[in-house]
Amino acid sequence: MMKKGLLTMLLSMTAATVHAEYIGPRKSFPKPITVAEAKQLNDDARLTLEGFITGHLRGDHYLFRDDTGEISVEIEDEVWKGIEIGADTNVILYGELEHEFGSLEVEVDRLEVVKTGSRR
């Protein structure tokens, strides 16, 4: 009988759990810049890029391209949020430039698909 009461209590606590999502202020990001401009920034600079993810390098690392060049980007699973894109999908990446081991990479905090007619 005690097990049944405990089970009922646990189930009611689970049912009362509500999915929450933070909707308050986000980190501020600058207006989009080009890959060429990003390569001139200092380590840990916040940036926004608009262009295309053209390939998968390894793990969470991808190749990003715009009209001025290419740069490696790191996009972790939680950033993708189920978004599926192709090499021809225009995206905006929000992140931070990382100088590591003599190379540059953008650590992506947020990814958005550019809707047709809403270029920034």
N, CA, C and O atoms as a DFTB+ gen file, in Angstrom:
480 C
 N C O
     1  1       0.830      -1.196       0.000
     2  2       0.000       0.000       0.000
     3  2       0.871       1.254       0.000
     4  3       0.565       2.230      -0.686
     5  1       1.977       1.222       0.789
     6  2       2.858       2.377       0.863
     7  2       3.517       2.646      -0.489
     8  3       3.704       3.801      -0.872
     9  1       3.871       1.571      -1.216
    10  2       4.470       1.728      -2.537
    11  2       3.505       2.402      -3.490
    12  3       3.902       3.247      -4.293
    13  1       2.242       2.032      -3.402
    14  2       1.217       2.611      -4.269
    15  2       1.065       4.107      -3.993
    16  3       0.934       4.900      -4.926
    17  1       1.082       4.494      -2.724
    18  2       0.970       5.905      -2.345
    19  2       2.174       6.702      -2.823
    20  3       2.025       7.828      -3.298
    21  1       3.368       6.126      -2.702
    22  2       4.591       6.777      -3.159
    23  2       4.572       6.945      -4.670
    24  3       4.951       7.995      -5.188
    25  1       4.133       5.916      -5.371
    26  2       4.031       5.972      -6.820
    27  2       3.039       7.044      -7.252
    28  3       3.315       7.803      -8.181
    29  1       1.898       7.115      -6.595
    30  2       0.896       8.140      -6.900
    31  2       1.463       9.534      -6.680
    32  3       1.233      10.434      -7.488
    33  1       2.200       9.716      -5.594
    34  2       2.800      11.019      -5.298
    35  2       3.825      11.397      -6.370
    36  3       3.840      12.539      -6.829
    37  1       4.674      10.464      -6.772
    38  2       5.677      10.742      -7.799
    39  2       5.032      11.072      -9.137
    40  3       5.469      11.991      -9.829
    41  1       3.997      10.329      -9.503
    42  2       3.304      10.602     -10.753
    43  2       2.638      11.967     -10.749
    44  3       2.659      12.665     -11.763
    45  1       2.052      12.356      -9.636
    46  2       1.400      13.668      -9.579
    47  2       2.435      14.784      -9.634
    48  3       2.168      15.844     -10.199
    49  1       3.608      14.559      -9.058
    50  2       4.673      15.568      -9.131
    51  2       5.178      15.698     -10.565
    52  3       5.464      16.803     -11.027
    53  1       5.287      14.583     -11.261
    54  2       5.734      14.592     -12.649
    55  2       4.711      15.305     -13.521
    56  3       5.082      16.090     -14.393
    57  1       3.454      15.046     -13.300
    58  2       2.398      15.667     -14.091
    59  2       2.360      17.174     -13.878
    60  3       1.948      17.917     -14.769
    61  1       2.782      17.625     -12.718
    62  2       2.752      19.052     -12.418
    63  2       3.955      19.786     -12.992
    64  3       3.993      21.016     -12.965
    65  1       4.941      19.054     -13.513
    66  2       6.121      19.684     -14.096
    67  2       5.721      20.386     -15.383
    68  3       5.023      19.814     -16.220
    69  1       6.165      21.622     -15.539
    70  2       5.834      22.423     -16.705
    71  2       7.108      22.713     -17.480
    72  3       8.134      23.051     -16.891
    73  1       7.046      22.586     -18.783
    74  2       8.187      22.931     -19.625
    75  2       8.314      24.449     -19.641
    76  3       7.357      25.160     -19.948
    77  1       9.494      24.931     -19.310
    78  2       9.722      26.379     -19.291
    79  2      10.829      26.742     -20.263
    80  3      11.749      25.958     -20.498
    81  1      10.732      27.926     -20.819
    82  2      11.756      28.431     -21.721
    83  2      12.012      29.882     -21.374
    84  3      11.074      30.656     -21.182
    85  1      13.281      30.252     -21.293
    86  2      13.646      31.625     -20.969
    87  2      13.279      32.542     -22.130
    88  3      13.663      32.280     -23.270
    89  1      12.541      33.614     -21.850
    90  2      12.146      34.545     -22.904
    91  2      12.614      35.965     -22.605
    92  3      12.212      36.910     -23.283
    93  1      13.455      36.114     -21.601
    94  2      13.971      37.423     -21.225
    95  2      15.053      37.901     -22.182
    96  3      15.240      37.328     -23.255
    97  1      15.762      38.952     -21.790
    98  2      16.809      39.518     -22.649
    99  2      17.884      38.487     -22.977
   100  3      18.236      37.651     -22.145
   101  1      18.390      38.560     -24.185
   102  2      19.464      37.679     -24.633
   103  2      20.753      38.469     -24.721
   104  3      20.757      39.697     -24.631
   105  1      21.850      37.745     -24.899
   106  2      23.118      38.414     -25.131
   107  2      22.951      39.283     -26.372
   108  3      22.308      38.876     -27.339
   109  1      23.520      40.455     -26.341
   110  2      23.383      41.312     -27.517
   111  2      24.458      40.946     -28.536
   112  3      25.608      40.686     -28.180
   113  1      24.073      40.931     -29.780
   114  2      24.980      40.612     -30.866
   115  2      25.009      41.782     -31.832
   116  3      23.991      42.444     -32.039
   117  1      26.162      42.041     -32.422
   118  2      26.262      43.123     -33.406
   119  2      25.578      42.730     -34.713
   120  3      25.184      41.579     -34.900
   121  1      25.443      43.702     -35.614
   122  2      24.880      43.428     -36.941
   123  2      25.817      42.483     -37.681
   124  3      27.011      42.429     -37.384
   125  1      25.274      41.732     -38.653
   126  2      26.114      40.766     -39.380
   127  2      27.326      41.411     -40.046
   128  3      27.253      42.511     -40.595
   129  1      28.440      40.686     -39.977
   130  2      29.662      41.098     -40.668
   131  2      30.064      39.964     -41.604
   132  3      29.450      38.897     -41.595
   133  1      31.088      40.194     -42.404
   134  2      31.551      39.165     -43.338
   135  2      32.602      38.272     -42.676
   136  3      33.157      38.609     -41.630
   137  1      32.859      37.141     -43.304
   138  2      33.905      36.243     -42.817
   139  2      35.249      36.968     -42.841
   140  3      36.041      36.828     -41.910
   141  1      35.512      37.739     -43.892
   142  2      36.772      38.481     -43.982
   143  2      36.912      39.447     -42.801
   144  3      37.997      39.569     -42.232
   145  1      35.836      40.126     -42.431
   146  2      35.877      41.034     -41.281
   147  2      36.054      40.255     -39.979
   148  3      36.779      40.695     -39.087
   149  1      35.400      39.104     -39.866
   150  2      35.502      38.293     -38.656
   151  2      36.937      37.858     -38.413
   152  3      37.384      37.802     -37.267
   153  1      37.659      37.553     -39.476
   154  2      39.040      37.090     -39.343
   155  2      39.974      38.176     -38.808
   156  3      41.101      37.883     -38.410
   157  1      39.517      39.414     -38.798
   158  2      40.322      40.519     -38.278
   159  2      40.031      40.831     -36.808
   160  3      40.727      41.643     -36.199
   161  1      39.013      40.195     -36.242
   162  2      38.597      40.479     -34.867
   163  2      39.512      39.808     -33.846
   164  3      40.216      38.846     -34.153
   165  1      39.482      40.336     -32.638
   166  2      40.236      39.770     -31.528
   167  2      39.537      38.537     -30.966
   168  3      38.346      38.323     -31.192
   169  1      40.293      37.741     -30.238
   170  2      39.756      36.564     -29.570
   171  2      38.590      36.956     -28.665
   172  3      38.624      38.009     -28.028
   173  1      37.585      36.133     -28.608
   174  2      36.386      36.306     -27.777
   175  2      35.459      37.420     -28.241
   176  3      34.540      37.792     -27.511
   177  1      35.676      37.965     -29.444
   178  2      34.784      39.009     -29.963
   179  2      33.429      38.408     -30.302
   180  3      33.366      37.350     -30.928
   181  1      32.335      39.068     -29.896
   182  2      30.980      38.651     -30.242
   183  2      30.748      39.025     -31.698
   184  3      31.176      40.090     -32.142
   185  1      30.080      38.162     -32.439
   186  2      29.857      38.461     -33.849
   187  2      28.591      37.790     -34.367
   188  3      28.041      36.874     -33.756
   189  1      28.163      38.282     -35.504
   190  2      27.018      37.732     -36.225
   191  2      27.446      37.560     -37.676
   192  3      27.996      38.481     -38.279
   193  1      27.195      36.384     -38.233
   194  2      27.538      36.098     -39.625
   195  2      26.293      35.650     -40.372
   196  3      25.421      34.987     -39.809
   197  1      26.218      36.016     -41.640
   198  2      25.129      35.533     -42.488
   199  2      25.723      34.873     -43.713
   200  3      26.568      35.450     -44.397
   201  1      25.275      33.661     -43.985
   202  2      25.794      32.927     -45.135
   203  2      25.291      31.498     -45.121
   204  3      24.113      31.245     -44.869
   205  1      26.204      30.551     -45.398
   206  2      25.804      29.161     -45.615
   207  2      26.746      28.190     -44.906
   208  3      27.962      28.378     -44.911
   209  1      26.180      27.164     -44.306
   210  2      26.982      26.081     -43.753
   211  2      27.127      25.079     -44.890
   212  3      26.160      24.445     -45.312
   213  1      28.365      24.950     -45.377
   214  2      28.575      24.185     -46.611
   215  2      29.138      22.793     -46.409
   216  3      29.219      22.013     -47.358
   217  1      29.529      22.469     -45.179
   218  2      30.060      21.129     -44.977
   219  2      30.269      20.788     -43.520
   220  3      30.334      21.665     -42.659
   221  1      30.374      19.500     -43.261
   222  2      30.634      18.986     -41.926
   223  2      32.105      18.596     -41.860
   224  3      32.571      17.813     -42.687
   225  1      32.845      19.132     -40.888
   226  2      34.260      18.832     -40.761
   227  2      34.502      17.626     -39.861
   228  3      35.159      16.663     -40.258
   229  1      33.956      17.690     -38.631
   230  2      34.079      16.600     -37.654
   231  2      33.250      16.975     -36.436
   232  3      33.121      18.158     -36.118
   233  1      32.698      16.004     -35.763
   234  2      31.962      16.274     -34.523
   235  2      30.992      17.430     -34.661
   236  3      30.084      17.396     -35.492
   237  1      31.190      18.468     -33.833
   238  2      30.335      19.659     -33.851
   239  2      30.907      20.764     -34.741
   240  3      30.471      21.911     -34.641
   241  1      31.857      20.450     -35.595
   242  2      32.565      21.455     -36.390
   243  2      32.119      21.404     -37.852
   244  3      32.070      20.343     -38.475
   245  1      31.794      22.601     -38.381
   246  2      31.272      22.735     -39.732
   247  2      32.018      23.844     -40.467
   248  3      32.731      24.634     -39.849
   249  1      31.852      23.898     -41.773
   250  2      32.441      24.947     -42.585
   251  2      31.350      25.942     -42.966
   252  3      30.307      25.559     -43.495
   253  1      31.600      27.219     -42.694
   254  2      30.655      28.298     -42.995
   255  2      31.250      29.150     -44.107
   256  3      32.457      29.395     -44.121
   257  1      30.411      29.606     -45.046
   258  2      30.869      30.404     -46.179
   259  2      29.956      31.596     -46.418
   260  3      28.737      31.513     -46.273
   261  1      30.582      32.705     -46.788
   262  2      29.832      33.837     -47.342
   263  2      30.603      34.299     -48.579
   264  3      31.521      33.606     -49.019
   265  1      30.254      35.441     -49.142
   266  2      30.896      35.911     -50.375
   267  2      32.370      36.270     -50.194
   268  3      33.087      36.433     -51.181
   269  1      32.834      36.396     -48.942
   270  2      34.210      36.847     -48.700
   271  2      35.151      35.739     -48.241
   272  3      36.354      35.968     -48.123
   273  1      34.629      34.547     -47.981
   274  2      35.511      33.467     -47.560
   275  2      34.829      32.412     -46.721
   276  3      33.602      32.356     -46.639
   277  1      35.651      31.564     -46.089
   278  2      35.159      30.464     -45.271
   279  2      35.809      30.513     -43.897
   280  3      36.911      31.035     -43.727
   281  1      35.094      29.952     -42.917
   282  2      35.609      29.859     -41.563
   283  2      34.975      28.640     -40.892
   284  3      33.840      28.269     -41.190
   285  1      35.723      28.035     -39.992
   286  2      35.210      26.899     -39.230
   287  2      34.280      27.411     -38.135
   288  3      34.554      28.428     -37.499
   289  1      33.182      26.697     -37.924
   290  2      32.238      27.057     -36.859
   291  2      31.942      25.812     -36.026
   292  3      31.907      24.694     -36.541
   293  1      31.730      26.030     -34.734
   294  2      31.352      24.930     -33.843
   295  2      29.906      25.130     -33.425
   296  3      29.557      26.141     -32.815
   297  1      29.066      24.155     -33.761
   298  2      27.643      24.234     -33.449
   299  2      27.272      22.983     -32.669
   300  3      27.222      21.890     -33.233
   301  1      27.013      23.137     -31.378
   302  2      26.657      21.998     -30.543
   303  2      25.195      21.612     -30.766
   304  3      24.394      22.413     -31.249
   305  1      24.864      20.377     -30.407
   306  2      23.528      19.835     -30.656
   307  2      22.398      20.720     -30.140
   308  3      21.385      20.881     -30.820
   309  1      22.557      21.300     -28.941
   310  2      21.470      22.105     -28.376
   311  2      21.231      23.397     -29.159
   312  3      20.156      23.988     -29.055
   313  1      22.216      23.843     -29.940
   314  2      22.044      25.043     -30.765
   315  2      21.198      24.726     -31.999
   316  3      20.425      25.568     -32.457
   317  1      21.343      23.528     -32.528
   318  2      20.585      23.144     -33.719
   319  2      19.081      23.156     -33.472
   320  3      18.322      23.538     -34.363
   321  1      18.632      22.751     -32.295
   322  2      17.209      22.723     -31.938
   323  2      16.339      22.059     -33.006
   324  3      15.222      22.503     -33.271
   325  1      16.853      21.009     -33.606
   326  2      16.073      20.270     -34.589
   327  2      16.001      20.908     -35.961
   328  3      15.316      20.387     -36.841
   329  1      16.692      22.027     -36.168
   330  2      16.683      22.699     -37.466
   331  2      17.484      21.865     -38.458
   332  3      18.609      21.459     -38.165
   333  1      16.910      21.611     -39.625
   334  2      17.611      20.900     -40.676
   335  2      17.865      21.869     -41.813
   336  3      16.951      22.555     -42.270
   337  1      19.116      21.924     -42.273
   338  2      19.469      22.840     -43.351
   339  2      20.323      22.114     -44.378
   340  3      20.902      21.063     -44.102
   341  1      20.385      22.689     -45.549
   342  2      21.251      22.193     -46.607
   343  2      22.309      23.238     -46.914
   344  3      22.300      24.327     -46.339
   345  1      23.215      22.910     -47.814
   346  2      24.302      23.828     -48.166
   347  2      23.793      25.099     -48.842
   348  3      24.531      26.078     -48.947
   349  1      22.548      25.095     -49.298
   350  2      21.978      26.271     -49.957
   351  2      20.994      27.030     -49.048
   352  3      20.280      27.917     -49.515
   353  1      20.957      26.683     -47.761
   354  2      20.067      27.354     -46.810
   355  2      20.801      28.543     -46.201
   356  3      21.836      28.378     -45.556
   357  1      20.266      29.729     -46.407
   358  2      20.870      30.944     -45.856
   359  2      20.589      31.008     -44.354
   360  3      19.436      30.941     -43.929
   361  1      21.652      31.139     -43.554
   362  2      21.510      31.157     -42.102
   363  2      22.217      32.365     -41.499
   364  3      23.093      32.973     -42.114
   365  1      21.815      32.689     -40.292
   366  2      22.508      33.698     -39.488
   367  2      23.041      32.977     -38.259
   368  3      22.304      32.277     -37.566
   369  1      24.328      33.159     -37.999
   370  2      24.978      32.566     -36.840
   371  2      25.361      33.662     -35.864
   372  3      25.905      34.692     -36.260
   373  1      25.081      33.443     -34.600
   374  2      25.444      34.376     -33.535
   375  2      26.452      33.641     -32.652
   376  3      26.189      32.523     -32.211
   377  1      27.592      34.256     -32.394
   378  2      28.582      33.550     -31.597
   379  2      29.759      34.396     -31.178
   380  3      29.685      35.620     -31.067
   381  1      30.851      33.687     -30.950
   382  2      32.063      34.301     -30.412
   383  2      33.260      33.736     -31.165
   384  3      33.349      32.529     -31.390
   385  1      34.184      34.621     -31.555
   386  2      35.379      34.206     -32.269
   387  2      36.384      33.610     -31.298
   388  3      36.665      34.190     -30.249
   389  1      36.921      32.459     -31.648
   390  2      37.905      31.779     -30.805
   391  2      39.196      31.583     -31.594
   392  3      39.194      30.994     -32.675
   393  1      40.289      32.083     -31.042
   394  2      41.621      31.829     -31.600
   395  2      42.173      30.640     -30.828
   396  3      42.491      30.772     -29.647
   397  1      42.291      29.493     -31.465
   398  2      42.783      28.298     -30.786
   399  2      43.803      27.578     -31.646
   400  3      43.555      27.289     -32.817
   401  1      44.943      27.293     -31.057
   402  2      45.986      26.503     -31.706
   403  2      46.341      27.038     -33.095
   404  3      46.539      26.268     -34.035
   405  1      46.417      28.361     -33.212
   406  2      46.811      28.978     -34.469
   407  2      45.728      29.040     -35.515
   408  3      46.007      29.405     -36.657
   409  1      44.493      28.695     -35.167
   410  2      43.403      28.772     -36.137
   411  2      42.235      29.564     -35.556
   412  3      42.174      29.824     -34.354
   413  1      41.325      29.933     -36.425
   414  2      40.131      30.682     -36.018
   415  2      38.910      29.789     -36.120
   416  3      38.801      28.950     -37.014
   417  1      37.999      29.987     -35.189
   418  2      36.739      29.259     -35.208
   419  2      35.687      30.110     -34.523
   420  3      35.993      30.856     -33.593
   421  1      34.464      29.999     -34.975
   422  2      33.350      30.688     -34.339
   423  2      32.591      29.669     -33.499
   424  3      32.121      28.652     -34.008
   425  1      32.478      29.955     -32.211
   426  2      31.673      29.118     -31.320
   427  2      30.256      29.686     -31.367
   428  3      30.008      30.782     -30.864
   429  1      29.332      28.946     -31.966
   430  2      27.978      29.441     -32.247
   431  2      27.071      29.251     -31.037
   432  3      26.964      28.156     -30.486
   433  1      26.412      30.359     -30.631
   434  2      25.443      30.345     -29.532
   435  2      24.019      30.164     -30.032
   436  3      23.177      29.579     -29.352
   437  1      23.759      30.680     -31.243
   438  2      22.397      30.661     -31.782
   439  2      22.464      30.597     -33.303
   440  3      23.362      31.174     -33.915
   441  1      21.515      29.897     -33.905
   442  2      21.438      29.740     -35.349
   443  2      20.011      30.042     -35.781
   444  3      19.057      29.572     -35.160
   445  1      19.864      30.822     -36.841
   446  2      18.535      31.116     -37.389
   447  2      18.569      30.919     -38.896
   448  3      19.563      31.237     -39.549
   449  1      17.488      30.397     -39.443
   450  2      17.338      30.304     -40.891
   451  2      16.772      31.628     -41.365
   452  3      15.812      32.143     -40.790
   453  1      17.375      32.187     -42.428
   454  2      16.888      33.450     -42.988
   455  2      15.652      33.150     -43.821
   456  3      15.691      32.349     -44.755
   457  1      14.578      33.795     -43.470
   458  2      13.330      33.622     -44.222
   459  2      13.411      34.452     -45.493
   460  3      13.975      35.546     -45.487
   461  1      12.856      33.943     -46.574
   462  2      12.849      34.639     -47.851
   463  2      12.250      36.033     -47.679
   464  3      11.185      36.194     -47.082
   465  1      12.943      37.032     -48.208
   466  2      12.449      38.398     -48.128
   467  2      12.749      39.094     -46.815
   468  3      12.297      40.221     -46.611
   469  1      13.504      38.459     -45.908
   470  2      13.777      39.108     -44.633
   471  2      15.266      39.289     -44.373
   472  3      15.718      39.287     -43.228
   473  1      16.016      39.445     -45.454
   474  2      17.473      39.667     -45.308
   475  2      17.725      40.867     -44.429
   476  3      17.028      41.881     -44.484
   477  1      18.747      40.710     -43.619
   478  2      19.085      41.790     -42.685
   479  2      20.172      42.643     -43.227
   480  3      20.587      43.602     -42.576
